[in-house]
Each structure stands twice: as structure tokens, then as C-alpha cells.
Amino acid sequence: MNKAELITALSKKSEITKKDAERHIQNLFDIIMDAVASDDPVKAIGFGLFKKEKVKGRSGVMHFGVKKGQEWKSEDSWKVTFSPGKLFVDKVKGI
């Protein structure tokens, strides 16, 4: 399901216009992104948890090519993770 399909589904289920549904969905996305970006996890009981995690940089040695033997290192970075809640998992499993 893409964003347009999500908007249509919300408008039908909530009996609101597509324009209102689009605004509600975009506001929800903005709130989640702003919270996670500022290191504030977003937890919706039953649905899941969005959070920001640090990914430690790595290092190594090139094993082939013209840079063979040269050491390399990547910087630390961040990633966003989602852990589904129990109700979400049960729904997917068909329980």
C-alpha cells in the first residue's frame, strides 16, 4: 500500500474527504519523524515502536584492486528502527 492508497483507505474508513485524510496522515508522519529525529522514541501500544539507533562505524583493509592493503574506516551514523507491537504481530500471523 502506498501513501495515496493509505489516504483513500483512511478517508473511506473515517468518512472524511481525501484532502482531510491526506492532511491527517502527513501530520502524523511529521510528528513521528520530528520526534524520532530529536531522539524521542514513538511508542504506540499494540502497533509498535519507532526509534533512532546509532550505527557504529567500521574499519578494515582493502583486499583487492589498486587500493589493496589500504585501510579504510566508516563514520558512525544513525538509523531508524521499527519494532512491531504484539497486536500488530498477531494480526500479521492471523491470530
N, C-alpha and C positions, 0 to 999 in steps of 0.2 A: 504494500500500500504506500503510495507516495503522498506528498503533502496535499495535493489537490483532492485526492480520494479521501483523505482524512477530513478535510474541510467539508466535503459533501456528506460524509457519514455523520459528522457532528451536527451539521445543520438539519439533517433528517431526524436524528435521534432526539435532539433538543428542540426541534420545531422552531428554529431561528433561521434568519437569512444566511446565505453563504458568506456575505460580507461580514456579518457579525461573528460567524463561526471562524472565519479567517483571522479576524482581529483577536478573538479569544485564544486561538491556537498560537498565533505569533506572540502574544503577550506571555503565554505560558512558556514558550520556548525561550523568550528573552529573560524571564525570571530565572529559569533553570540555568541558562548559560551565564548570566551575571553572578549568580550565587556560586556556581562551581568555579568560575574564573577567579573569584575572590576567596577561594579555598574554604567555602562553606558547603558541605555536603547537602544534597537534597534527598530526603528520605520520605517516600510515600508508602506507608504501611500497606503491605499486600501487593503493591506494584513493584517497588524496587528502590535502589539507592544509586544516585549519580554522585561521583566524587572525582577529585583530581588527585593523581598519584605521581610521584617523582620517579623518573626512569633514570637509573644510574648510568653514566657514560661508560663506554667500554674502551679497551685498548687491545692492540695486537700487533702482529708483524705481517707485512705483505708476503705472500708465498709464491707469487708468480708475476710475470711481466717486468717492465723496466724498473719498477719500484720494489723489486724483490729484496727482502731484507729490511726495508724501511719500516719504522714503527709508525703506527697511527693511533689516534685517540679521538673518541667522540665526546661531545659535551653532554652534561646532564640535561634532561628535558622533562616535559610533563605530558601526561596522557589523561584522558577522561575514561573512567570505567563505569560500567553499569552492572549492578548485581540484582537480578530479578528477585522479587519477594515470593513468599510461599504461595500466595493466591495466584500469582502470575504463572509460576512453575506448574502448579496443579492444573490450571486452565490449559496450558500447552500440552500437558501429559494426558489431558482428557479425563481427569479425576473429578 
